[in-house]
Amino acid sequence: MSEKRTIRIGLLGFGVVGQGVWKNIENNRQALEYRLGAQLDITQVVVKNLSREREVQVPEACLSSDPTKVVDNSEIDIVCELMGGTGEALDLTRRALQQGKIVVTANKALICEHGEELFKIAHENGGHYFYEASVAGGIPIIKTIREALVANRFKLIFGILNGTSNYILTRMEREGLSFEDTLGDARKLGYVEADEALDLDGIDAAHKAVILAYLAHGKWV
């Protein structure tokens, strides 16, 4: 029996999402390897603060504060961009795609503002830009629209696009709570983004609407 190939992964960012990716791969390693026919190896994790205590214990040799050890590393096959924002994340995503790497992201803002450019770079260099986690990843809606419903025409797409807003409004309506009290509970439960304006000002929902419009109609709005 031939030896399984190894897929090497680099993580850019190791906050809540990044640590969740690490735990998911480690906890489901056997099942993932069975389905993929390959071993998954997170070889490099880029963080801002090397000395910070984290819930997930990572081998010291894997940690680095230098993102070029991921994007410019010829041995890494998949780059997970988990930094957020549209500054450094954009530059690093461009570099990875220009080298023909696979880039996986949940960065809605980056896709909305620069998706057209990044998809083009990926296509021209033999890379791939995957973003299933950016919108309703639990359904999953992006894969469904792109594959199962590829021949359909969409007249309307509607749903709950922001769970935090839905939680707040539902409790205010059903329990008669004030906005401030409900927001406080949402913070305690970890439902609110670090930048609360993304949830409370509708920016997160707008980003998701832009991505869904592109998927359904092939146009950026």
Residue pairs with C-beta under 8 A, 6 or more apart in sequence:
4 33
4 37
4 38
4 39
5 37
5 38
5 39
6 38
6 39
6 40
6 41
7 36
7 38
7 39
7 40
7 41
7 77
7 78
8 41
8 43
8 75
8 76
8 77
8 78
9 25
9 40
9 41
9 42
9 43
9 76
9 77
9 78
9 79
9 80
10 42
10 43
10 44
10 45
10 46
10 69
10 70
10 71
10 73
10 76
10 78
10 79
10 80
11 18
11 21
11 22
11 42
11 44
11 45
11 46
11 70
11 80
11 82
12 46
12 67
12 70
12 71
12 79
12 80
12 81
12 82
12 83
12 89
12 92
13 46
13 47
13 80
13 81
13 82
13 83
13 84
14 22
14 45
14 46
14 47
14 54
14 56
14 58
14 82
15 82
16 190
17 82
17 106
18 45
18 80
18 82
19 54
19 55
19 56
21 80
21 82
22 42
22 45
22 56
22 58
23 56
25 32
25 40
25 42
29 40
32 40
33 39
33 40
42 62
43 62
43 73
43 75
43 76
44 62
44 64
44 69
44 70
44 73
44 76
45 58
45 62
45 63
45 64
46 64
46 65
46 66
46 67
46 69
46 70
47 63
47 64
47 65
48 65
49 65
50 63
50 64
50 65
64 70
67 88
67 92
70 76
70 79
70 92
70 96
71 79
71 92
71 95
71 96
71 99
71 101
72 95
72 99
74 99
76 101
77 101
77 102
78 101
78 102
78 103
78 104
79 92
79 93
79 96
79 101
79 102
79 103
79 104
80 103
80 104
80 105
81 89
81 92
81 93
81 96
81 103
81 104
81 105
81 107
81 110
82 105
82 106
82 107
83 89
83 92
83 107
84 107
84 109
85 107
85 109
85 110
86 107
86 109
86 110
86 113
86 114
89 105
89 107
89 110
90 110
90 114
93 103
93 105
93 110
93 118
93 129
94 118
94 121
96 103
96 127
97 103
97 118
97 121
97 122
97 125
97 127
97 129
98 121
98 125
98 127
99 125
99 127
100 125
100 126
100 127
101 127
102 127
102 128
102 130
103 118
103 122
103 127
103 128
103 129
103 130
104 130
104 131
104 133
105 111
105 129
105 130
105 131
105 133
105 134
106 131
106 133
106 134
106 137
107 131
107 134
108 134
108 135
108 204
108 207
108 208
108 211
109 207
110 118
111 118
111 131
111 134
111 207
111 211
112 206
112 207
112 210
112 211
115 129
115 131
115 211
115 214
115 220
116 220
118 129
119 129
121 127
122 128
122 129
131 142
131 211
132 140
132 142
132 143
134 142
134 207
134 208
134 211
135 141
135 142
135 161
135 208
135 211
135 212
136 142
136 159
136 161
136 208
141 212
142 211
142 215
145 154
145 212
145 215
145 216
146 215
154 216
154 217
157 212
157 213
157 216
160 166
161 204
161 205
161 208
161 209
162 199
162 202
162 204
162 205
162 208
163 191
164 186
164 191
164 192
164 193
164 199
164 200
164 204
165 199
165 200
165 202
165 205
167 182
167 186
167 191
168 179
168 182
168 183
168 186
171 177
171 182
171 185
172 178
172 179
172 182
183 192
183 200
186 192
192 199
192 200
193 199
193 204
197 203
198 204
210 220
210 221
213 219
213 220
213 221
214 220
214 221
